[in-house]
Amino acid sequence: MKPILLIDFGSTNTKVTAVDLDEEMILGTAASYTTVETDINEGLTSALELLEGRTGKLDFEARYACSSAAGGLRMLGSGLVPELTAKAAKEAALGAGAKVLKIYSYELTEDDLEEIKEISPDIFLLTGGTDGGNKDTIIANAVKLASLPCDFPILVAGNRAAARACEKILKESGKEAFVCENVMPRLGELNIVPVQKKIREIFLERIIKAKGLDKAGELIEGIMMPTPAAVLNAMELLSKGTNKGEPGIGDLIGIDVGGATTDIYSMAEGAPERNNTVIKGIPEPFAKRTVEGDIGMRYSAAGIAQAAGTSAIENLSGLDGDRVWELLDYISSETSAMPTDDDLKSLDFALASLAVKIGTGRHAGISEKVYTPLGEAFMQQGKDLTTVNKIIVTGGSLIHNDKVKEIASQALYSFDEVDSLRPLEAEILVDKKYILSAMGLLGQYEPDIALRIMRKELVSYGTCKQEIK
């Protein structure tokens, strides 16, 4: 036996997973409340005691961890044009596992600066201008950020002709500044991998200590990455396979509906499937993550009602409008409430279904019919996911629901959103043991084993199909 321990310091619970590398199997999992307010070791120790009760005493050869505790990796950013460098900055930050609170465009205003000061993010990503393009805006924003009485690090990843000038301005004001390659060196070209690598370095070197997570240093080798980055790594590994020839399962969509947010992942090129299609906007990364901060099962339940309408919740739950709002008020204040009666179960089914529908609808691309002198054509913005045939479901609100397949089917194309490029047919795979973040960690060391464990542990709930009229 060769056991290792994989730890996820979550915002609510610390989850531990024991894996035997020799047998390529999960030995056990456990979870306990994350005690970040006092000593994070307390929650970890409690989770380990629960795990030991299930697996017996284990002598771990290694211990690795990821974290979204203490608010996760909170980021702000700025770019030049909303549809170009600002969007590139957001793609870079989300792909690094960050919680992107806001991305500003053009030159920062006084109101923007007040908001940045109040939020005080963990990292600020300063971008703007293609290489050889506009320099004035990013330099002006560096000057304004330098004036703020805040100590968050600033990562400069814009026009390379202005990057060093920005760094000098920021450092002369006492700010911690880093220069990285431009996220958009040329129009229509994304370059987000170097930025994501640097964000991860800053997370390891500075953010872990700032959040008090380094207190667990004696029990683990190190916190390698934010939890969403670990999940993204697991999804990409599962999709692509390994360099040693262990095959992946192909293009996929991942769905994680939480209490406050809904995270959607897609592993696909997303190139147009239709002929006569023109791409609008910047290219999409193969491994893409979006976070919908206004839709969730508890803290953001009212956001689902606002986005979908109360009637949609009524139709799916079978509850009348007064009862829906009564329960929405209850779960918004009692965020730890579990669905213990029929009404709450019905409401949770409706909320989860709509969170999946809204989240995937925002994540997937759209295709609009246009007319040209040469005839009918299509304008595509975002990814074409119509041929993706695997949907991976994770997160407590989904994996423990008896109707998880029906909920996941809301990720498919629907007749009321005819322009959406969501999948037409897909097999539903459920992460029943909640191991994806752990496998994303393991994949950094033993990718073949991590992939084989995922293929073995993900439970198929069959295929869902949406017929197009």
N, C-alpha and C positions, 0 to 999 in steps of 0.2 A: 504493500500500500504506500502511496505517495500523496498524502493529503495536503492541500493548500486552502487558504481561507480568502474569500473575496467579500469585501465589505462595501456597503452603500450607505453612507451617512445621509439619509433623506431629510427633508424639511420637517417631517413628522416622525418617521420611524427609521431606526438604524437596522438595516437588513443584512444578514450574514448568510453566506452560502459556502458549504464545505464540498470540495471536489477531490476525487481520487484520480490523479493523472494516470496511474497505471491501468486502472479499470475503465477510465474515461466515463465516469458516472458521477451524479450528484449524490453525495452522502447524506445531506440534510440541509434544511434552511430554517431560519428563525428570525424574529424581529422584535425590537423593543423600542420604547419611546426615545427619541433623540434628545439628549440632555445638553444641548449646546448652551443653554443659559447658565449652567453651572460648570460641570466638567464633562466633556463629551465622552470621556472614558467610562462614565457611569452607565450610560445607555449601551455602549459597546459591551461592557462587561456583563450586563444583564442579558443581552442578546446571546452572548457566548455561553452563558449558563444554560439558557433555554436550548441552544444547539447541542450542548454536551449531553443534556438529558435525553436527546433523541439519537445521538450518534455514539455516545460514549466518549471517553477521553481521547482526544486526538493530538498528536504532536505535529503541528503544521510545519512544513518545510519552508513556506513563504506566506506572507500576508499582504494583500494589495487592496487598495480602496479607491472609491470615487465619492464625490460629495455634492449635494445640492442643499446642504444645511445652511442655516443663517441667511436665507434668501437666495442661495445659489450664487452664480457669477453674474452680478448686475452690471449691465453695460449701457452706455449712451454713445452716440456717434453723430458725426456730421459729414455731409457730402455736398457736392455742388448742385447737380440736377436730381430731383427726386427719382426719376425713372432710370438714372444711370449710376453715378458714383455713390449716391445715397443708398440706392438699392443694393449695390455691390457691397457696401459697408455692412448692411443688415445681413446679407447672405453670409458674409465672412463671420460675423459675430454669432449668428444662430448655429452655423456649422461647427463653431468651436465649443458649443454647449452653453452659451450664455443666455441669460434672460435679458432680452433687448427691451429696455423700457421706452426708448424713443430714439429716432434718427432725425436730425435736423437737416434742412436743405438751405443752400445759399449762405449768406452771411448771418451769423448769429446776432439776434437782437438783444436788447436789454432784458426783455421778458424771458428770453431763452436762457440768458446767463443766470437770472434769478432762479429759474426752474432747475438748472444744472446744479447750482449751489445748494438748493434745498434737497435734491435727490442724492447728491454726493455719491456717484456710482463707484463700483470697484475699479473699472477701467473706462476711459473715454477713447473712442476710436476716431481720430481726426483724418478725414480723407477729402478729396476734391481735386478735380482736374486730371485729364489724361497727361501722360508724359509729353512735355513740350506744349501743353495747352495752358489753360487759365491757372495763374499763380496767385493772383491778388486775393481771391476769396479764402483759400486755405491759410495764407499768411495772416490775413486780417483776423481769422478765427483763432489762430494761434496766439495773437496779441491779446484777444479778448479772454481766452482761457487762462492766459498767464496772469491776468488781473484778478482772478478769483482766489479767495482765501481758502482753497481746498487742497488736499494732499493726495488725490487719486492720481495714479499713473496715466499718462497720455501716450497712446500709440499712434504715430504718424505714418500713414500709408496712402499718401496721395502723390501728386505730381512730383517726380523725383528731382526736378529743377528747383523745387521749393522746400523739399523735405528737410534738408539740413538747416535752412534758414528758420524753419518752424522749430526744429529741435533746439537751436541756439536761443531763440526767443523764450521758449519754455524753461530751459535749464537756467538761464540768467535770472528768471523770476523765482528759482528754487523748486520748480516742478520736476518730477521724475518723468523723463521723456525717452521714448524708444523710436527708432526709425526702422521701417520695414518696407518691402517692395510695394509698389502701387497696386491697390486692389483692382484698378482698371487702367492698365498702361496704355491701351488703345481703345477707341470706341468699339463696343461690342465684344470686348475680350475681358473675361473674368480671370483674376489671379489671386485667389483667396487662400490657397494652401499656406504660403509663407506667413500671412497674417494670423491664420488659425494656429500655426505652430508657435508664434510669438505670444499669442494670447494664453496658450497653455503654459508656456514658460513663466509668464507673469503670474498666472494663477498659482503655480507651484511655489514660486519664490516669494511672493508677497501676499497674495490673497489668503492662502491657507493660514498664515500667521495672524493676519489681521482679523480673521474670523474666529481665532482661538482653536482651530482644528489641529494645530500642531501639537496640542496636548496629548493626542493619541499616538504620537511618534514612537513611544516605547513599545506599542503593541503591533505596529504595522511597519512595513518597509517604506511606505509613502503613499500620499494621496496623489494619484496620477493625473486625474482629470475631473472636470465637472461630470455629474451623472448623465446629463443629456448627451454629452460627447461619447460616453461609454456606450449608451444605447445606440447612438448613430454608428459607432464602430461595429457593434454587433450586427446591426442591420446590413451594413455594407459587406461585412464578412459573409453573412448568410446569403447575400445576393450574389456576390462575385466569386466566392470560393477562395482558395489559398494559392500562393505562388508555387506550392509543392504539388499542385494538381488535385487537391481535394475539391470536388465540384460544389458550387453554390446552387441555389434553387432558382436563380434568375431574377428578373425585375420584380419588385414588391413594393407595397405600401405598408407602413407601420402606423398604428394608432394607439395613443395613450391618453385616456381621458382622466384628468385628475380633479381634485376638489376645486382648484382655482383656475387651471388652464387646460387646454387641449393641445397636445403635441402631435403633429403629423409628420411622418417621414416618408420619403420616396426614394427608391434606388432604381433609377431609370434615366436613360438619356432624354426621353420625352420628345423625340423628333416627330414631326408631323406624320400621321398615318394617311392623311388625305392627299391626293394630288392637288396641284394648283393652290398650295398653301404658302403664305409668306409669313415669316417670323417677325413679330414686333417686340421691341424691348431688348434687354440684355440676355445673353445665353443663360440657361439654367444649369446649375451643377448637377452631376450625376447623383451625388449623395446630398439630398436637400432636407432641411428641417424647417418647419414653421411652427410658431407658438401663437395660439389664440388666447390672449389674456383676458378676454371678456366672456369666455364660455367655460364653465366647469360645473361639477356636480354639487358643490356646496357654496363656497365663497362667491362664485360667479354664476349661480343658478339663475338669478334674475336676468343676467346677460343673455342666457338662452331664450328666455321669454321675450326679451326685447328684440333679439335677432330673428326669431322664428315666428313670434306671435303666440299669444295665449291659446288661440284656437288650435294651433298645431299640437300643443301639449295636451289639450282636452281630447283631441281626436285619437292620439296615441295612447293616452292613459285611461280614457274612459271616464275621467273625473269631470265634474262641472267646473265652471270658471271660478266660483267662490272658493271651492275646495282646493283648486290648484293654487290660488294666491295665498290661502291660509297655510298650505304646506310649504310654499316657497318662502314665506316669511319665517316659518319655523326652522327650516334647514339652513337658511342664511344666517340665523343667529346661533343655532345649535349645529355648528359645522362638523361635529363628530357624530352626528345622528346616523344610526344605521337603519336600513329599511326593514323594520321588524314587523310591520303590519301590511295588509294588502294595499292600502292606499299609498303608502310610501314606496312600496315595491312597484306599483303602477307608475307613480311619478318618476321614480328613478329610471325605469325602462324608457319612458318618454324623453327624459332629459338626456340620457346617454345616447339614444337614437338620434336626437336632434344635434347633439354636440358632434357626433360622428359626421352627420350630413353637412352641417355648417363648416366644420373644420376641414373636411376633405374637399368641399366645394371651394373654399378659399385657397387651398393648397394647389389643387389641380389647375391646369391652364384652361383658357376659353378659346373658342373658335367662332369668329363672326363671319357671316357671309357678306361679301362685298362685290360690287359690280365694276368691272373695268372695261376699257375699250375692246379688250380681247375676250370679254365674256365673264361668266361667274367665277369668282375665286374666294379664298378664305384667308382671313387674317388671324393668326394664332399668337396668343400671348401666354407665356408660361409653358408648362409641360403637357404633352399629350400622353395621358396615362390610360387610354382606352384599351390597350392590349395587355396591361399589367394583369397577371392572373394569380397573384398571391397577396393576401391581406393578413398581416401579423397583428394580433391584438394583445395588448399588455395593459397593466395597471389594474389596481384592485376593483375599481368600479365596473370594469368589464369582465375580467376573468372569473369573478365570483357570481356573475349574473346568469341565471338559468336560461335566459334568452339571448346569450351572447352572439349566436349566429345571426339572429334576426336583427340585432343592433348593428353588427358589423356590415350587414347587407346595405345599410344606409350609405355606405361609402361608394356604392355603385351609381352609375348613371341613372338619372331620374327624369321623367317626362316633363316635370315642371321647371327644369333647368337645361334646356335643350342645347345651349352653347357650351356647357361644361364638358371637359375632357376627362371625366372620371372613368374607372374601369367598367367594362360591359359584363364581365364574368370573372369570378375569382374564387379560389379555394380559401377558406377561412382557417387560419392556424392560430391557436391560442397558447400564450405563454402561461400555462397553468401554475407553474412554480415560481413565476416572477423572477426569471434568471437572466434576462437580457442584459441588464447593466453588468452583472457579474461576468457574463460571457464576453462582453466588450472589453472588460479588464483582462480576462484570461487570454483573449485573442492577441493582446500585445506580446505575450510570451509563448503561448502554445496555440497558434491559430488553428491548426488542424484538429486538435482535440476540442477546442471551443466550438468549432463548426460541427463536428460530429455529435457533440452533446446537444447542440441546438436542434439538429435534424432529428435526433432521437426524442427529445423532450417536448418539442412543440406538438400540440395535439390538433389533429385535423378534425374540423367540424363539417367537412363536406364543402361542396361548391354552390355558390349562389350565382344566379344569372338574371340579367335584366334584358328583356326583349325590347328592341327598338321598334316602334310602330312606323 
